[in-house]
């Protein structure tokens, strides 16, 4: 693996982690909104 490939891999891993965090936060928001709309708070 070349140095450029390793750098690109690290960048992609960081972006993947960031996107996973965004999806998790959105899932929590959706769950919270479902609870609020059904009156389970």
Backbone as CSV, one residue per row, in Angstrom:
resi,resn,N_x,N_y,N_z,CA_x,CA_y,CA_z,C_x,C_y,C_z
1,UNK,0.858,-1.180,0.000,0.000,0.000,0.000,0.900,1.238,0.000
2,UNK,0.619,2.143,-0.891,1.394,3.381,-0.977,0.946,4.362,0.107
3,UNK,1.785,5.349,0.336,1.471,6.355,1.353,0.185,7.099,1.003
4,UNK,-0.004,7.384,-0.287,-1.234,8.075,-0.712,-2.466,7.224,-0.428
5,UNK,-2.339,5.916,-0.655,-3.458,5.011,-0.388,-3.784,4.968,1.098
6,UNK,-2.750,4.936,1.924,-2.961,4.897,3.375,-3.624,6.187,3.852
7,UNK,-3.194,7.318,3.291,-3.786,8.602,3.672,-5.259,8.647,3.261
8,UNK,-5.546,8.180,2.058,-6.929,8.174,1.575,-7.799,7.245,2.428
9,UNK,-7.244,6.111,2.814,-7.973,5.169,3.665,-8.314,5.812,5.004
10,UNK,-7.364,6.516,5.599,-7.629,7.193,6.883,-8.717,8.247,6.720
11,UNK,-8.679,8.987,5.602,-9.698,10.005,5.349,-11.078,9.367,5.204
12,UNK,-11.132,8.257,4.480,-12.412,7.578,4.299,-12.931,6.993,5.605
13,UNK,-12.041,6.465,6.422,-12.455,5.930,7.717,-12.996,7.037,8.613
14,UNK,-12.357,8.207,8.572,-12.836,9.335,9.374,-14.197,9.810,8.878
15,UNK,-14.366,9.875,7.565,-15.650,10.286,7.006,-16.728,9.264,7.343
16,UNK,-16.389,7.994,7.273,-17.338,6.936,7.607,-17.791,7.047,9.060
17,UNK,-16.858,7.301,9.960,-17.202,7.459,11.373,-18.113,8.658,11.575
18,UNK,-17.817,9.752,10.873,-18.643,10.960,10.979,-20.058,10.692,10.471
19,UNK,-20.162,9.992,9.350,-21.488,9.696,8.797,-22.271,8.732,9.680
20,UNK,-21.594,7.761,10.268,-22.273,6.838,11.188,-22.830,7.584,12.384
21,UNK,-22.070,8.562,12.870,-22.523,9.365,14.002,-23.761,10.183,13.620
22,UNK,-23.749,10.749,12.412,-24.904,11.512,11.938,-26.146,10.631,11.844
23,UNK,-25.990,9.435,11.300,-27.120,8.518,11.159,-27.652,8.116,12.529
24,UNK,-26.756,7.853,13.463,-27.182,7.487,14.817,-27.955,8.628,15.466
25,UNK,-27.468,9.856,15.298,-28.169,11.009,15.874,-29.536,11.196,15.235
26,UNK,-29.620,10.991,13.927,-30.912,11.123,13.255,-31.877,10.043,13.724
27,UNK,-31.376,8.838,13.923,-32.236,7.762,14.404,-32.777,8.092,15.796
28,UNK,-31.931,8.658,16.644,-32.389,9.066,17.978,-33.430,10.173,17.884
29,UNK,-33.208,11.132,16.990,-34.169,12.216,16.810,-35.518,11.672,16.339
30,UNK,-35.488,10.750,15.393,-36.720,10.162,14.877,-37.450,9.415,15.987
31,UNK,-36.708,8.652,16.764,-37.309,7.909,17.872,-37.935,8.855,18.890
32,UNK,-37.239,9.937,19.203,-37.755,10.914,20.149,-39.026,11.570,19.606
33,UNK,-39.021,11.922,18.326,-40.195,12.563,17.737,-41.386,11.606,17.694
34,UNK,-41.122,10.329,17.454,-42.211,9.345,17.475,-42.825,9.258,18.868
35,UNK,-41.955,9.242,19.893,-42.452,9.197,21.274,-43.271,10.433,21.593
36,UNK,-42.790,11.595,21.183,-43.506,12.838,21.475,-44.843,12.886,20.759
37,UNK,-44.873,12.421,19.509,-46.117,12.500,18.746,-47.165,11.512,19.260
38,UNK,-46.709,10.432,19.900,-47.683,9.463,20.424,-48.013,9.730,21.896
39,UNK,-47.372,10.719,22.492,-47.676,11.086,23.873,-46.981,10.229,24.899
40,UNK,-45.903,9.548,24.530,-45.172,8.691,25.481,-43.959,9.419,26.061
41,UNK,-44.210,10.517,26.698,-43.095,11.261,27.286,-43.300,11.520,28.747
